[in-house]
Amino acid sequence: MRSAAYWSGVVSLILLALLCVSWEAFLAPLRPGGSALMLKAVPLLAPLFGLLHERIRAFQWTSLLVLAYFCEGVVRAWSDTGRAQQLAVIEIVLAVILFASCLAYVQARRRASA
């Protein structure tokens, strides 16, 4: 049985990737018609396979990767207005959930192995 930390980590990673693509493609792109900034979602796809297969190393380095998205969300929530600012707040929330889920999953696995 998979833990809540596992599922919240996987779901928040997928939602964060979808948010990044849709944000820059059509919700609030920097340029009309979309921008190449949607490629910022590509690094989020790298750990997905590892998370789905419950590899502890994937959870560990995903917790480091997601900090960049948290920082981007904070900067854009501070500097943007309107819909982009709302999307930045959603990005912050998803990044925090993903970070906490990764830490909780790693901690649970370490306790189970001890």
C-alpha positions in Angstrom: 0.0 0.0 0.0 1.4 3.3 -1.0 1.5 6.2 1.5 -0.2 9.5 1.3 3.2 11.2 0.9 3.8 9.1 -2.2 0.5 10.0 -3.8 0.7 13.7 -2.9 4.2 13.8 -4.3 3.3 12.2 -7.6 0.1 14.2 -8.1 1.7 17.5 -7.1 4.6 16.9 -9.5 2.2 16.1 -12.4 0.0 19.2 -11.6 3.1 21.4 -11.3 4.3 20.3 -14.8 0.8 20.8 -16.2 0.6 24.2 -14.6 3.9 25.3 -16.1 2.9 24.2 -19.6 -0.6 25.7 -19.5 0.6 28.9 -17.9 3.1 29.8 -20.6 1.0 28.2 -23.5 -2.3 29.9 -23.1 -3.4 31.0 -19.5 -1.0 33.9 -19.1 1.9 33.7 -21.5 4.6 36.4 -21.6 3.9 36.9 -25.3 0.6 36.4 -27.2 0.3 32.9 -28.6 2.5 31.3 -26.0 6.2 31.5 -25.1 9.1 29.1 -25.0 9.1 29.5 -21.2 6.7 26.5 -21.2 9.9 24.4 -21.6 10.5 25.0 -17.9 8.2 22.0 -17.3 10.7 19.6 -19.0 13.0 19.2 -15.9 9.9 18.1 -13.9 9.4 15.1 -16.2 12.8 13.7 -15.4 12.0 12.5 -11.9 8.5 11.3 -12.7 9.6 7.8 -13.7 11.6 7.4 -10.5 8.8 8.7 -8.3 6.3 6.3 -9.9 8.7 3.4 -9.2 9.2 4.7 -5.6 13.0 5.2 -5.9 14.1 7.1 -2.9 16.9 8.9 -4.8 14.3 10.4 -7.1 12.3 11.8 -4.1 15.5 13.2 -2.7 16.7 15.1 -5.7 13.1 16.1 -6.6 13.0 17.9 -3.3 16.0 19.9 -4.5 14.7 20.5 -8.0 11.3 21.9 -6.8 13.0 24.7 -4.9 13.7 26.4 -8.2 10.0 26.4 -9.0 9.2 27.7 -5.6 11.7 30.6 -6.1 10.2 31.3 -9.6 6.7 31.4 -8.1 7.7 33.8 -5.3 9.4 36.1 -7.8 6.5 36.1 -10.2 3.9 36.4 -7.4 5.8 39.5 -6.3 6.4 41.1 -9.7 3.5 40.0 -11.9 -0.2 41.2 -11.7 -3.5 39.7 -12.5 -3.8 36.1 -13.7 0.0 35.5 -13.8 0.2 36.4 -10.1 -2.6 34.0 -9.2 -0.8 31.2 -11.2 2.4 32.0 -9.4 0.6 31.5 -6.0 -0.7 28.2 -7.3 2.9 27.3 -8.3 4.1 28.2 -4.8 1.5 26.0 -3.2 2.2 23.0 -5.5 6.0 23.4 -4.9 5.5 23.4 -1.2 3.3 20.4 -1.3 5.8 18.5 -3.5 8.7 19.5 -1.3 6.9 18.4 1.9 5.7 15.1 0.3 9.2 14.3 -0.8 10.6 14.9 2.6 7.8 12.9 4.3 8.2 10.0 1.9 12.0 9.8 2.4 11.6 10.0 6.2 8.9 7.2 6.1 11.1 5.0 4.0 14.1 5.5 6.3 11.9 4.6 9.3 10.6 1.5 7.7 14.1 0.3 6.8 15.5 0.9 10.3 
